[in-house]
Amino acid sequence: MVFDEGKLATVESWKTEEPHSDAAFPPLVFLQLLFGRCSLAELRAAFPDCWAKAEATVLLDALFPKAYSCVIPEG
């Protein structure tokens, strides 16, 4: 993700070449964190394969706090 002046500018597909990650989510589960529907702690409780290292937890909690959101599709 690339941010410009506090706004999300671009998002590109990324895959690490290292075998170790700092966080992992089952398919589509990250969207619940992204849109504020669930906190990381709630996702961890609901999905056993959702995890994050301590440093990643701090970052994810800061970037994606639980909050009300309303996503309306175009069209």
PDB file of N, CA, C and O in Angstrom:
ATOM      1  N   MET A   1       0.850  -1.165   0.000  1.00  0.00           N
ATOM      2  CA  MET A   1       0.000   0.000   0.000  1.00  0.00           C
ATOM      3  C   MET A   1       0.898   1.231   0.000  1.00  0.00           C
ATOM      4  O   MET A   1       1.910   1.288   0.698  1.00  0.00           O
ATOM      5  N   VAL A   2       0.504   2.197  -0.790  1.00  0.00           N
ATOM      6  CA  VAL A   2       1.242   3.455  -0.860  1.00  0.00           C
ATOM      7  C   VAL A   2       0.301   4.564  -0.414  1.00  0.00           C
ATOM      8  O   VAL A   2      -0.795   4.719  -0.952  1.00  0.00           O
ATOM      9  N   PHE A   3       0.744   5.340   0.584  1.00  0.00           N
ATOM     10  CA  PHE A   3      -0.035   6.456   1.085  1.00  0.00           C
ATOM     11  C   PHE A   3       0.591   7.774   0.633  1.00  0.00           C
ATOM     12  O   PHE A   3       1.814   7.913   0.624  1.00  0.00           O
ATOM     13  N   ASP A   4      -0.253   8.742   0.256  1.00  0.00           N
ATOM     14  CA  ASP A   4       0.206  10.057  -0.151  1.00  0.00           C
ATOM     15  C   ASP A   4      -0.617  11.089   0.604  1.00  0.00           C
ATOM     16  O   ASP A   4      -1.834  11.161   0.436  1.00  0.00           O
ATOM     17  N   GLU A   5       0.043  11.885   1.434  1.00  0.00           N
ATOM     18  CA  GLU A   5      -0.610  12.907   2.249  1.00  0.00           C
ATOM     19  C   GLU A   5      -1.749  12.325   3.086  1.00  0.00           C
ATOM     20  O   GLU A   5      -2.817  12.925   3.199  1.00  0.00           O
ATOM     21  N   GLY A   6      -1.510  11.155   3.668  1.00  0.00           N
ATOM     22  CA  GLY A   6      -2.482  10.527   4.545  1.00  0.00           C
ATOM     23  C   GLY A   6      -3.610   9.788   3.854  1.00  0.00           C
ATOM     24  O   GLY A   6      -4.517   9.281   4.513  1.00  0.00           O
ATOM     25  N   LYS A   7      -3.563   9.722   2.524  1.00  0.00           N
ATOM     26  CA  LYS A   7      -4.606   9.011   1.782  1.00  0.00           C
ATOM     27  C   LYS A   7      -3.988   7.851   1.019  1.00  0.00           C
ATOM     28  O   LYS A   7      -2.846   7.920   0.563  1.00  0.00           O
ATOM     29  N   LEU A   8      -4.753   6.803   0.892  1.00  0.00           N
ATOM     30  CA  LEU A   8      -4.302   5.636   0.153  1.00  0.00           C
ATOM     31  C   LEU A   8      -4.223   5.992  -1.326  1.00  0.00           C
ATOM     32  O   LEU A   8      -5.227   6.351  -1.940  1.00  0.00           O
ATOM     33  N   ALA A   9      -3.019   5.889  -1.896  1.00  0.00           N
ATOM     34  CA  ALA A   9      -2.809   6.263  -3.293  1.00  0.00           C
ATOM     35  C   ALA A   9      -2.901   5.052  -4.220  1.00  0.00           C
ATOM     36  O   ALA A   9      -3.633   5.088  -5.209  1.00  0.00           O
ATOM     37  N   THR A  10      -2.173   3.989  -3.915  1.00  0.00           N
ATOM     38  CA  THR A  10      -2.196   2.789  -4.749  1.00  0.00           C
ATOM     39  C   THR A  10      -2.060   1.545  -3.892  1.00  0.00           C
ATOM     40  O   THR A  10      -1.528   1.580  -2.783  1.00  0.00           O
ATOM     41  N   VAL A  11      -2.552   0.452  -4.434  1.00  0.00           N
ATOM     42  CA  VAL A  11      -2.418  -0.857  -3.803  1.00  0.00           C
ATOM     43  C   VAL A  11      -1.939  -1.810  -4.875  1.00  0.00           C
ATOM     44  O   VAL A  11      -2.519  -1.884  -5.958  1.00  0.00           O
ATOM     45  N   GLU A  12      -0.881  -2.538  -4.571  1.00  0.00           N
ATOM     46  CA  GLU A  12      -0.337  -3.487  -5.527  1.00  0.00           C
ATOM     47  C   GLU A  12      -0.269  -4.866  -4.905  1.00  0.00           C
ATOM     48  O   GLU A  12      -0.106  -5.005  -3.692  1.00  0.00           O
ATOM     49  N   SER A  13      -0.390  -5.859  -5.721  1.00  0.00           N
ATOM     50  CA  SER A  13      -0.262  -7.235  -5.266  1.00  0.00           C
ATOM     51  C   SER A  13       1.175  -7.453  -4.792  1.00  0.00           C
ATOM     52  O   SER A  13       2.119  -6.986  -5.429  1.00  0.00           O
ATOM     53  N   TRP A  14       1.336  -8.159  -3.680  1.00  0.00           N
ATOM     54  CA  TRP A  14       2.658  -8.364  -3.117  1.00  0.00           C
ATOM     55  C   TRP A  14       2.745  -9.751  -2.525  1.00  0.00           C
ATOM     56  O   TRP A  14       1.797 -10.230  -1.902  1.00  0.00           O
ATOM     57  N   LYS A  15       3.859 -10.383  -2.714  1.00  0.00           N
ATOM     58  CA  LYS A  15       4.099 -11.685  -2.114  1.00  0.00           C
ATOM     59  C   LYS A  15       5.552 -11.740  -1.663  1.00  0.00           C
ATOM     60  O   LYS A  15       6.469 -11.463  -2.436  1.00  0.00           O
ATOM     61  N   THR A  16       5.741 -12.095  -0.423  1.00  0.00           N
ATOM     62  CA  THR A  16       7.090 -12.159   0.116  1.00  0.00           C
ATOM     63  C   THR A  16       7.816 -13.388  -0.405  1.00  0.00           C
ATOM     64  O   THR A  16       7.218 -14.441  -0.626  1.00  0.00           O
ATOM     65  N   GLU A  17       9.103 -13.230  -0.593  1.00  0.00           N
ATOM     66  CA  GLU A  17       9.911 -14.377  -0.991  1.00  0.00           C
ATOM     67  C   GLU A  17      10.449 -15.107   0.230  1.00  0.00           C
ATOM     68  O   GLU A  17      10.962 -16.222   0.131  1.00  0.00           O
ATOM     69  N   GLU A  18      10.324 -14.464   1.373  1.00  0.00           N
ATOM     70  CA  GLU A  18      10.756 -15.092   2.614  1.00  0.00           C
ATOM     71  C   GLU A  18       9.658 -16.016   3.121  1.00  0.00           C
ATOM     72  O   GLU A  18       8.475 -15.739   2.922  1.00  0.00           O
ATOM     73  N   PRO A  19      10.036 -17.105   3.772  1.00  0.00           N
ATOM     74  CA  PRO A  19       9.015 -18.026   4.266  1.00  0.00           C
ATOM     75  C   PRO A  19       8.307 -17.535   5.528  1.00  0.00           C
ATOM     76  O   PRO A  19       7.336 -18.149   5.970  1.00  0.00           O
ATOM     77  N   HIS A  20       8.782 -16.443   6.106  1.00  0.00           N
ATOM     78  CA  HIS A  20       8.213 -15.966   7.365  1.00  0.00           C
ATOM     79  C   HIS A  20       7.396 -14.700   7.138  1.00  0.00           C
ATOM     80  O   HIS A  20       7.829 -13.797   6.423  1.00  0.00           O
ATOM     81  N   SER A  21       6.240 -14.638   7.736  1.00  0.00           N
ATOM     82  CA  SER A  21       5.367 -13.471   7.634  1.00  0.00           C
ATOM     83  C   SER A  21       5.125 -12.913   9.026  1.00  0.00           C
ATOM     84  O   SER A  21       5.386 -13.581  10.026  1.00  0.00           O
ATOM     85  N   ASP A  22       4.626 -11.687   9.085  1.00  0.00           N
ATOM     86  CA  ASP A  22       4.308 -11.064  10.363  1.00  0.00           C
ATOM     87  C   ASP A  22       2.835 -11.207  10.732  1.00  0.00           C
ATOM     88  O   ASP A  22       2.460 -11.028  11.891  1.00  0.00           O
ATOM     89  N   ALA A  23       2.000 -11.531   9.742  1.00  0.00           N
ATOM     90  CA  ALA A  23       0.571 -11.720   9.988  1.00  0.00           C
ATOM     91  C   ALA A  23      -0.014 -12.562   8.859  1.00  0.00           C
ATOM     92  O   ALA A  23       0.527 -12.613   7.754  1.00  0.00           O
ATOM     93  N   ALA A  24      -1.133 -13.221   9.161  1.00  0.00           N
ATOM     94  CA  ALA A  24      -1.797 -14.035   8.137  1.00  0.00           C
ATOM     95  C   ALA A  24      -3.298 -14.052   8.413  1.00  0.00           C
ATOM     96  O   ALA A  24      -3.745 -14.044   9.560  1.00  0.00           O
ATOM     97  N   PHE A  25      -4.059 -14.077   7.313  1.00  0.00           N
ATOM     98  CA  PHE A  25      -5.509 -14.101   7.387  1.00  0.00           C
ATOM     99  C   PHE A  25      -6.042 -15.109   6.389  1.00  0.00           C
ATOM    100  O   PHE A  25      -5.470 -15.252   5.308  1.00  0.00           O
ATOM    101  N   PRO A  26      -7.123 -15.816   6.712  1.00  0.00           N
ATOM    102  CA  PRO A  26      -7.781 -16.669   5.721  1.00  0.00           C
ATOM    103  C   PRO A  26      -8.345 -15.787   4.594  1.00  0.00           C
ATOM    104  O   PRO A  26      -8.478 -14.576   4.770  1.00  0.00           O
ATOM    105  N   PRO A  27      -8.669 -16.371   3.466  1.00  0.00           N
ATOM    106  CA  PRO A  27      -9.205 -15.580   2.356  1.00  0.00           C
ATOM    107  C   PRO A  27     -10.407 -14.724   2.773  1.00  0.00           C
ATOM    108  O   PRO A  27     -11.324 -15.203   3.439  1.00  0.00           O
ATOM    109  N   LEU A  28     -10.384 -13.477   2.377  1.00  0.00           N
ATOM    110  CA  LEU A  28     -11.435 -12.472   2.584  1.00  0.00           C
ATOM    111  C   LEU A  28     -11.604 -11.995   4.026  1.00  0.00           C
ATOM    112  O   LEU A  28     -12.368 -11.060   4.266  1.00  0.00           O
ATOM    113  N   VAL A  29     -10.925 -12.600   4.978  1.00  0.00           N
ATOM    114  CA  VAL A  29     -11.075 -12.202   6.383  1.00  0.00           C
ATOM    115  C   VAL A  29     -10.452 -10.839   6.644  1.00  0.00           C
ATOM    116  O   VAL A  29     -10.961 -10.077   7.466  1.00  0.00           O
ATOM    117  N   PHE A  30      -9.349 -10.517   5.953  1.00  0.00           N
ATOM    118  CA  PHE A  30      -8.703  -9.221   6.159  1.00  0.00           C
ATOM    119  C   PHE A  30      -9.672  -8.072   5.858  1.00  0.00           C
ATOM    120  O   PHE A  30      -9.551  -6.997   6.447  1.00  0.00           O
ATOM    121  N   LEU A  31     -10.620  -8.282   4.958  1.00  0.00           N
ATOM    122  CA  LEU A  31     -11.580  -7.227   4.626  1.00  0.00           C
ATOM    123  C   LEU A  31     -12.402  -6.804   5.842  1.00  0.00           C
ATOM    124  O   LEU A  31     -12.780  -5.638   5.959  1.00  0.00           O
ATOM    125  N   GLN A  32     -12.678  -7.733   6.738  1.00  0.00           N
ATOM    126  CA  GLN A  32     -13.420  -7.390   7.956  1.00  0.00           C
ATOM    127  C   GLN A  32     -12.612  -6.439   8.842  1.00  0.00           C
ATOM    128  O   GLN A  32     -13.176  -5.560   9.494  1.00  0.00           O
ATOM    129  N   LEU A  33     -11.299  -6.618   8.860  1.00  0.00           N
ATOM    130  CA  LEU A  33     -10.417  -5.709   9.599  1.00  0.00           C
ATOM    131  C   LEU A  33     -10.298  -4.384   8.856  1.00  0.00           C
ATOM    132  O   LEU A  33     -10.371  -3.317   9.465  1.00  0.00           O
ATOM    133  N   LEU A  34     -10.117  -4.454   7.552  1.00  0.00           N
ATOM    134  CA  LEU A  34      -9.936  -3.265   6.727  1.00  0.00           C
ATOM    135  C   LEU A  34     -11.108  -2.302   6.846  1.00  0.00           C
ATOM    136  O   LEU A  34     -10.906  -1.092   6.953  1.00  0.00           O
ATOM    137  N   PHE A  35     -12.329  -2.824   6.830  1.00  0.00           N
ATOM    138  CA  PHE A  35     -13.517  -1.972   6.877  1.00  0.00           C
ATOM    139  C   PHE A  35     -14.045  -1.732   8.288  1.00  0.00           C
ATOM    140  O   PHE A  35     -15.121  -1.157   8.450  1.00  0.00           O
ATOM    141  N   GLY A  36     -13.309  -2.161   9.310  1.00  0.00           N
ATOM    142  CA  GLY A  36     -13.669  -1.846  10.687  1.00  0.00           C
ATOM    143  C   GLY A  36     -14.770  -2.693  11.277  1.00  0.00           C
ATOM    144  O   GLY A  36     -15.258  -2.389  12.366  1.00  0.00           O
ATOM    145  N   ARG A  37     -15.176  -3.743  10.596  1.00  0.00           N
ATOM    146  CA  ARG A  37     -16.257  -4.591  11.104  1.00  0.00           C
ATOM    147  C   ARG A  37     -15.841  -5.344  12.358  1.00  0.00           C
ATOM    148  O   ARG A  37     -16.633  -5.482  13.291  1.00  0.00           O
ATOM    149  N   CYS A  38     -14.596  -5.836  12.388  1.00  0.00           N
ATOM    150  CA  CYS A  38     -14.084  -6.590  13.529  1.00  0.00           C
ATOM    151  C   CYS A  38     -12.680  -6.102  13.877  1.00  0.00           C
ATOM    152  O   CYS A  38     -11.936  -5.636  13.015  1.00  0.00           O
ATOM    153  N   SER A  39     -12.341  -6.219  15.136  1.00  0.00           N
ATOM    154  CA  SER A  39     -10.975  -5.914  15.558  1.00  0.00           C
ATOM    155  C   SER A  39     -10.105  -7.140  15.296  1.00  0.00           C
ATOM    156  O   SER A  39     -10.613  -8.237  15.061  1.00  0.00           O
ATOM    157  N   LEU A  40      -8.804  -6.944  15.339  1.00  0.00           N
ATOM    158  CA  LEU A  40      -7.897  -8.075  15.156  1.00  0.00           C
ATOM    159  C   LEU A  40      -8.123  -9.125  16.241  1.00  0.00           C
ATOM    160  O   LEU A  40      -8.074 -10.321  15.954  1.00  0.00           O
ATOM    161  N   ALA A  41      -8.363  -8.708  17.454  1.00  0.00           N
ATOM    162  CA  ALA A  41      -8.613  -9.654  18.554  1.00  0.00           C
ATOM    163  C   ALA A  41      -9.869 -10.492  18.276  1.00  0.00           C
ATOM    164  O   ALA A  41      -9.884 -11.694  18.538  1.00  0.00           O
ATOM    165  N   GLU A  42     -10.906  -9.865  17.752  1.00  0.00           N
ATOM    166  CA  GLU A  42     -12.136 -10.598  17.430  1.00  0.00           C
ATOM    167  C   GLU A  42     -11.901 -11.594  16.301  1.00  0.00           C
ATOM    168  O   GLU A  42     -12.420 -12.710  16.333  1.00  0.00           O
ATOM    169  N   LEU A  43     -11.119 -11.188  15.304  1.00  0.00           N
ATOM    170  CA  LEU A  43     -10.823 -12.099  14.203  1.00  0.00           C
ATOM    171  C   LEU A  43      -9.994 -13.284  14.674  1.00  0.00           C
ATOM    172  O   LEU A  43     -10.209 -14.413  14.232  1.00  0.00           O
ATOM    173  N   ARG A  44      -9.052 -13.031  15.566  1.00  0.00           N
ATOM    174  CA  ARG A  44      -8.240 -14.126  16.117  1.00  0.00           C
ATOM    175  C   ARG A  44      -9.110 -15.122  16.871  1.00  0.00           C
ATOM    176  O   ARG A  44      -8.889 -16.331  16.789  1.00  0.00           O
ATOM    177  N   ALA A  45     -10.099 -14.620  17.602  1.00  0.00           N
ATOM    178  CA  ALA A  45     -10.980 -15.502  18.368  1.00  0.00           C
ATOM    179  C   ALA A  45     -11.886 -16.325  17.452  1.00  0.00           C
ATOM    180  O   ALA A  45     -12.219 -17.466  17.770  1.00  0.00           O
ATOM    181  N   ALA A  46     -12.279 -15.756  16.330  1.00  0.00           N
ATOM    182  CA  ALA A  46     -13.200 -16.432  15.421  1.00  0.00           C
ATOM    183  C   ALA A  46     -12.507 -17.346  14.422  1.00  0.00           C
ATOM    184  O   ALA A  46     -13.078 -18.348  13.991  1.00  0.00           O
ATOM    185  N   PHE A  47     -11.274 -17.003  14.054  1.00  0.00           N
ATOM    186  CA  PHE A  47     -10.555 -17.757  13.027  1.00  0.00           C
ATOM    187  C   PHE A  47      -9.204 -18.219  13.572  1.00  0.00           C
ATOM    188  O   PHE A  47      -8.298 -17.400  13.732  1.00  0.00           O
ATOM    189  N   PRO A  48      -9.053 -19.497  13.856  1.00  0.00           N
ATOM    190  CA  PRO A  48      -7.798 -20.000  14.434  1.00  0.00           C
ATOM    191  C   PRO A  48      -6.580 -19.773  13.537  1.00  0.00           C
ATOM    192  O   PRO A  48      -5.459 -19.695  14.039  1.00  0.00           O
ATOM    193  N   ASP A  49      -6.779 -19.666  12.220  1.00  0.00           N
ATOM    194  CA  ASP A  49      -5.648 -19.461  11.330  1.00  0.00           C
ATOM    195  C   ASP A  49      -5.394 -17.984  11.032  1.00  0.00           C
ATOM    196  O   ASP A  49      -4.641 -17.667  10.111  1.00  0.00           O
ATOM    197  N   CYS A  50      -6.004 -17.080  11.791  1.00  0.00           N
ATOM    198  CA  CYS A  50      -5.739 -15.651  11.732  1.00  0.00           C
ATOM    199  C   CYS A  50      -4.776 -15.320  12.863  1.00  0.00           C
ATOM    200  O   CYS A  50      -5.094 -15.549  14.031  1.00  0.00           O
ATOM    201  N   TRP A  51      -3.609 -14.787  12.535  1.00  0.00           N
ATOM    202  CA  TRP A  51      -2.617 -14.510  13.574  1.00  0.00           C
ATOM    203  C   TRP A  51      -1.742 -13.324  13.162  1.00  0.00           C
ATOM    204  O   TRP A  51      -1.701 -12.942  11.993  1.00  0.00           O
ATOM    205  N   ALA A  52      -1.049 -12.755  14.139  1.00  0.00           N
ATOM    206  CA  ALA A  52      -0.103 -11.666  13.880  1.00  0.00           C
ATOM    207  C   ALA A  52       0.928 -11.647  15.003  1.00  0.00           C
ATOM    208  O   ALA A  52       0.608 -11.899  16.165  1.00  0.00           O
ATOM    209  N   LYS A  53       2.163 -11.345  14.639  1.00  0.00           N
ATOM    210  CA  LYS A  53       3.219 -11.172  15.634  1.00  0.00           C
ATOM    211  C   LYS A  53       2.938  -9.903  16.430  1.00  0.00           C
ATOM    212  O   LYS A  53       2.115  -9.081  16.028  1.00  0.00           O
ATOM    213  N   ALA A  54       3.624  -9.746  17.558  1.00  0.00           N
ATOM    214  CA  ALA A  54       3.369  -8.613  18.461  1.00  0.00           C
ATOM    215  C   ALA A  54       3.513  -7.266  17.761  1.00  0.00           C
ATOM    216  O   ALA A  54       2.641  -6.409  17.899  1.00  0.00           O
ATOM    217  N   GLU A  55       4.594  -7.064  17.013  1.00  0.00           N
ATOM    218  CA  GLU A  55       4.801  -5.780  16.333  1.00  0.00           C
ATOM    219  C   GLU A  55       3.732  -5.549  15.263  1.00  0.00           C
ATOM    220  O   GLU A  55       3.256  -4.425  15.103  1.00  0.00           O
ATOM    221  N   ALA A  56       3.355  -6.582  14.543  1.00  0.00           N
ATOM    222  CA  ALA A  56       2.317  -6.451  13.520  1.00  0.00           C
ATOM    223  C   ALA A  56       0.964  -6.164  14.164  1.00  0.00           C
ATOM    224  O   ALA A  56       0.157  -5.426  13.598  1.00  0.00           O
ATOM    225  N   THR A  57       0.708  -6.730  15.327  1.00  0.00           N
ATOM    226  CA  THR A  57      -0.551  -6.486  16.034  1.00  0.00           C
ATOM    227  C   THR A  57      -0.697  -5.007  16.363  1.00  0.00           C
ATOM    228  O   THR A  57      -1.767  -4.429  16.168  1.00  0.00           O
ATOM    229  N   VAL A  58       0.367  -4.395  16.860  1.00  0.00           N
ATOM    230  CA  VAL A  58       0.330  -2.964  17.191  1.00  0.00           C
ATOM    231  C   VAL A  58       0.032  -2.141  15.939  1.00  0.00           C
ATOM    232  O   VAL A  58      -0.794  -1.229  15.977  1.00  0.00           O
ATOM    233  N   LEU A  59       0.695  -2.456  14.843  1.00  0.00           N
ATOM    234  CA  LEU A  59       0.494  -1.725  13.596  1.00  0.00           C
ATOM    235  C   LEU A  59      -0.921  -1.925  13.053  1.00  0.00           C
ATOM    236  O   LEU A  59      -1.579  -0.956  12.674  1.00  0.00           O
ATOM    237  N   LEU A  60      -1.391  -3.160  13.013  1.00  0.00           N
ATOM    238  CA  LEU A  60      -2.732  -3.429  12.493  1.00  0.00           C
ATOM    239  C   LEU A  60      -3.813  -2.771  13.337  1.00  0.00           C
ATOM    240  O   LEU A  60      -4.787  -2.247  12.797  1.00  0.00           O
ATOM    241  N   ASP A  61      -3.651  -2.793  14.662  1.00  0.00           N
ATOM    242  CA  ASP A  61      -4.628  -2.140  15.539  1.00  0.00           C
ATOM    243  C   ASP A  61      -4.651  -0.630  15.316  1.00  0.00           C
ATOM    244  O   ASP A  61      -5.710  -0.008  15.398  1.00  0.00           O
ATOM    245  N   ALA A  62      -3.488  -0.036  15.034  1.00  0.00           N
ATOM    246  CA  ALA A  62      -3.414   1.406  14.804  1.00  0.00           C
ATOM    247  C   ALA A  62      -3.983   1.781  13.429  1.00  0.00           C
ATOM    248  O   ALA A  62      -4.682   2.786  13.299  1.00  0.00           O
ATOM    249  N   LEU A  63      -3.685   0.983  12.419  1.00  0.00           N
ATOM    250  CA  LEU A  63      -4.134   1.293  11.066  1.00  0.00           C
ATOM    251  C   LEU A  63      -5.612   1.002  10.842  1.00  0.00           C
ATOM    252  O   LEU A  63      -6.282   1.716  10.096  1.00  0.00           O
ATOM    253  N   PHE A  64      -6.121  -0.048  11.489  1.00  0.00           N
ATOM    254  CA  PHE A  64      -7.482  -0.499  11.228  1.00  0.00           C
ATOM    255  C   PHE A  64      -8.279  -0.664  12.519  1.00  0.00           C
ATOM    256  O   PHE A  64      -8.588  -1.789  12.912  1.00  0.00           O
ATOM    257  N   PRO A  65      -8.618   0.447  13.186  1.00  0.00           N
ATOM    258  CA  PRO A  65      -9.414   0.326  14.419  1.00  0.00           C
ATOM    259  C   PRO A  65     -10.843  -0.092  14.098  1.00  0.00           C
ATOM    260  O   PRO A  65     -11.351   0.187  13.012  1.00  0.00           O
ATOM    261  N   LYS A  66     -11.482  -0.756  15.040  1.00  0.00           N
ATOM    262  CA  LYS A  66     -12.875  -1.150  14.858  1.00  0.00           C
ATOM    263  C   LYS A  66     -13.724   0.119  14.845  1.00  0.00           C
ATOM    264  O   LYS A  66     -13.630   0.950  15.748  1.00  0.00           O
ATOM    265  N   ALA A  67     -14.546   0.253  13.820  1.00  0.00           N
ATOM    266  CA  ALA A  67     -15.379   1.442  13.680  1.00  0.00           C
ATOM    267  C   ALA A  67     -16.536   1.132  12.746  1.00  0.00           C
ATOM    268  O   ALA A  67     -16.473   0.190  11.955  1.00  0.00           O
ATOM    269  N   TYR A  68     -17.583   1.922  12.840  1.00  0.00           N
ATOM    270  CA  TYR A  68     -18.716   1.760  11.940  1.00  0.00           C
ATOM    271  C   TYR A  68     -18.292   2.165  10.538  1.00  0.00           C
ATOM    272  O   TYR A  68     -17.628   3.185  10.353  1.00  0.00           O
ATOM    273  N   SER A  69     -18.671   1.375   9.564  1.00  0.00           N
ATOM    274  CA  SER A  69     -18.423   1.737   8.167  1.00  0.00           C
ATOM    275  C   SER A  69     -19.604   1.267   7.326  1.00  0.00           C
ATOM    276  O   SER A  69     -20.302   0.312   7.668  1.00  0.00           O
ATOM    277  N   CYS A  70     -19.799   1.955   6.241  1.00  0.00           N
ATOM    278  CA  CYS A  70     -20.881   1.629   5.311  1.00  0.00           C
ATOM    279  C   CYS A  70     -20.297   1.653   3.908  1.00  0.00           C
ATOM    280  O   CYS A  70     -19.978   2.719   3.382  1.00  0.00           O
ATOM    281  N   VAL A  71     -20.158   0.494   3.309  1.00  0.00           N
ATOM    282  CA  VAL A  71     -19.592   0.396   1.975  1.00  0.00           C
ATOM    283  C   VAL A  71     -20.731   0.245   0.980  1.00  0.00           C
ATOM    284  O   VAL A  71     -21.495  -0.719   1.031  1.00  0.00           O
ATOM    285  N   ILE A  72     -20.835   1.206   0.077  1.00  0.00           N
ATOM    286  CA  ILE A  72     -21.915   1.207  -0.907  1.00  0.00           C
ATOM    287  C   ILE A  72     -21.291   0.966  -2.284  1.00  0.00           C
ATOM    288  O   ILE A  72     -20.439   1.742  -2.716  1.00  0.00           O
ATOM    289  N   PRO A  73     -21.703  -0.098  -2.978  1.00  0.00           N
ATOM    290  CA  PRO A  73     -21.136  -0.354  -4.304  1.00  0.00           C
ATOM    291  C   PRO A  73     -21.613   0.688  -5.316  1.00  0.00           C
ATOM    292  O   PRO A  73     -22.701   1.253  -5.204  1.00  0.00           O
ATOM    293  N   GLU A  74     -20.754   0.916  -6.305  1.00  0.00           N
ATOM    294  CA  GLU A  74     -21.129   1.827  -7.390  1.00  0.00           C
ATOM    295  C   GLU A  74     -22.171   1.167  -8.284  1.00  0.00           C
ATOM    296  O   GLU A  74     -22.208  -0.057  -8.410  1.00  0.00           O
ATOM    297  N   GLY A  75     -22.998   1.969  -8.890  1.00  0.00           N
ATOM    298  CA  GLY A  75     -23.924   1.402  -9.863  1.00  0.00           C
ATOM    299  C   GLY A  75     -25.289   1.699  -9.563  1.00  0.00           C
ATOM    300  O   GLY A  75     -26.186   1.286 -10.298  1.00  0.00           O
TER     301      GLY A  75
END
